[in-house]
């Protein structure tokens, strides 16, 4: 399944072919929410820095907990072109042609077991995220889905738990939502303890994102490099707990608005993604 280039903002002017001669280009991978996308905006300064970075022959892409359509819905309003997109916290990767080059699946029986867990049952919703569609189950009145539905209704399918075993697409990520950070963390801890051999649950503020075991943003960037043959310096930047796997793995950076526990693990702190790109140009 391909996502159209113009939808994702991915261009293929100078692709590095898969499994061919390694490309020595530098690679920059940025988290989206809270890092590149702040205050409902991507600044003109950041956009210009991304263009300059790519014009020099380097690669730039997003590593996000969002599914691809949720990224597209926000990115389409800004003049940003990507060379790759790693979505669902590393569970699915799109290359420079907008094609899926890596994808994992949470089996239906595991999804059902997760839904029946007492901690998960406190969630405002169950969002089963596929490459181009999100199946919404048990969406409560406190769910932010209702607030954002106007932006995403073209790929949201509302259904019930009985349909989970019959979903027609691979589910890359299960997303939950809670009222407090403590509830989200408690659910993450419980699910990892009970199902840690098959899944990995990680908190992102009030949300909880569940992917297959071994998947995270750091593993996603590593898989991208393996598949593309890009061999230059790698620079990653993020701001939240789900960014820590890639920050730790690639000696990465954070933004000045990040929480202190993220800053403590980052190699450098920049005011913006554009500032990081300028520093490593």
N, C-alpha and C positions, 0 to 999 in steps of 0.2 A: 504494500500500500504506500502510495506516494502522497506527500503533502505538496501542493503546488508551490513553486519557488516564490511567486509573487505574494502568496499568502503569508509565508513564514518570514519573508524578507531575506531568504537565502539566495545567493547568487552563485553562479558556477563559472565565473570568468576564467579563473586560474585554478581549477581543481587539482589536488594531488590524488592521482589514481590509487585505488585501493590495491594493496599487495604488489605495488610496483616499486620503483626506485625511491628510497627515503627522501623526504623533503626537509631541508634544513631550516625552514621558516620558524620564527618565534610564534608561540601560541599563547593567547590571552583568553582566559575563561572567567566570566563574571556571573555571579549570582544576579537574579533579577530584582525581586521585591526587597526594598531596603538598601540595595547596593547600587544598581544602575537606575532602577525605577523607584524614585523617592518623591513623596508628596504628589502622587499621581502624574509624575513628569519625568522625562529624560531630558536633561539640560542640553542646550545647543552646544555648550562647551564639550560635553561628553560625546555628543554626536560627531563633532568636528575631530576630536581626538581619535575616535574609532575609525573614521574615514582616513586619517593620516596614517594610522597604524596599518590598515589594510593596503593602502596605496604603496607602502614600503615593502609589500610582499609578505606581510605577516597575516596570521589567522586570528579571527575574533569570533567568539560565540558565547551563548548563554548556557549556564548550568542551573536549573531551577527545579523546585519541587512541584511547579505547575505542570499539568498535562499540556500537550502541544496546543490545542485550541484555546486554552486559557492564556497561554503566552501570546498567541497570535492576536487575540482580542485586544490586548494592550499594546503590543508592539506595532500594530498596523498604523497607529496614529503618529508614528515617529519615523524619521528618515534614517533608520538603522538597518544596515545589511549585515547578515550573519554568514559565517562560513560553516557553522554547525550549531546544533541545538541539542543539548542533553536535558531531557525532561524527566519528570517523575523521579527526581532524586537519583538519576542514573539508570533507571529501569528501561529507558528507550532512548536511542540516539539517532539523530537525523544527520546525514552527511551534506556536503555542499551542493548536491543535486536535489535535496529535499527527500531523499529516499531513506527508509529505515535501514540502518546497517547493524543494529543490535537491538534486541528486544527480549525481555523476560516476562514470564507469566506466573501469576498466583493461581494455582488450580482451584476450581470451584469448591471442592470439598474443604480446602483450607479457608476459603472465603466464608463459607457457612460456619465453620468452627469459630472463626474470629468474631462473627456477628453474635454468636451465642455466648461469648465471654461476658461475664458480669461487668467488667470495667468498660469494655467496648459498648455495651448496651446503654451507657450514659451519654453517648455521643448524640449531638443534635442531628446527625445525618450519617448515611453511609454512601460515599461516592466511589463508584467502581470505575476507574479511569482506564480507557482504552486509547489507542493512538489518535482517533478522531471522534470519539464519542464518550460521554460520561453517563453512566446509568445511576440514577438517584433513587435510593431506597430509604424509607422511614425518615423523610425530611421533616423535622419538627419546626415549630413556629419560631424558635430562636435561631434557626440555621441562617447563616449568611447567604445561602443559596438564593433565598427569596430576594435579598437586596441586590444581588449581582445578576439575577436571572435575565434582566434586560440586555446585558452584554453577552450572555452565553447561551440564550435559549435555543440557538440553532444547532447546538450539539448536546444539549441535555435531554436525556430520555428518562422520564419518571415512571417507575415500575414498582414491583413489590418483591419481597424476599423469595417468594416461590419461583421467581424467574431467574434467580442467581445461577442455578446449575445449567440454565439454557442460554446464557448470554452468548451471542453469536460472534463475539470478538475476544481476543486475549485481553485479560485485565492486567495491566502493568502495575497499578498502584491502587490501594484502598485508602481513602482519605476520611478521617474522622474529625469532629470538631467539638470542643468542650467550653464550658463557661469560664474555667480558670486554668491558669498555667499548671497549678498543682494537680488538678484532675487529669489534664493531658499527660503530665509526667507519670502519674500513678498508673494510667492505662498503658503507657509505653513500657514501664517496668514490668507490669504484670504480663503483658503480651509477649515480651521478650523472654520472660522466664518460662512461660507455658508453651510458647511456639517457636522459640529461638532457633530450633534446628531447621526450620523451613522459612521463617520470615525475619525481617528486621523492622522494628517500629521505632520511629524517631520523632521527637516533639519539635514543632516549629511554632513557637509562641503558644497559642491556644489550639492549634491544629495538631493532628497526629497523622503522619504519613507512613504507610506500611507497604514494603516491597519484599521481594524474595531475599532470602539470607545471602549475605555477601555483597549486596547492592548498596551503594551510597554514592555521593557526589565524587569522592576521590576515586573510587573504582570506575565510575563513569568516565572521568577524564583519562584515566589510564587505559581503558578499553578504546576510547577514541584514538589515542596515540598509537595503540597497537594496530588498529584497523586502517588508519590513514597513512602510517609511515612517517608522520611528522616527527622530526628529531631535534628541533631547536629548543631553546629555553622555554619553559612553561611558567606562566604567571597566572595565579588564580587569586580571586578576591571575593569575599563574602562578608556577611554581617551577623549570621544567626547560628544556632547550635547545629542545624543540619548542614552548615558549610564547613564545620570543623574537620570532617574526614578529608576534604580536599585541601584545606589549609594545612593540616598536619602532614599530609602525604607529599605535598609539593612546596612546603616551606612558604606558604602563601601569605596574602595580605588581607587587611580589612579596611573598612572606612571609619572615619572619625566618629560617626554616629552609632557605631556598633556598641553592643554591651561590653562591659569590662572583661567578662570571662572569655569573650572572643578575642579581644585585643591582647590579652595575656598570652594567647597561643599564636598570634600572628607575627610574622617576621618584620612587617612594616605596616604603618597606618597612614592612609592617604585620605584627603578630604573628598575625593571622588574617583570613579573609575578612570576618568580622563587623566587625572593626575598620575595614576599608576602607569597608564600607557605612555605618557610623556616621559616618566622617569626611566622606563625600560626601553625606550625607542633607540 
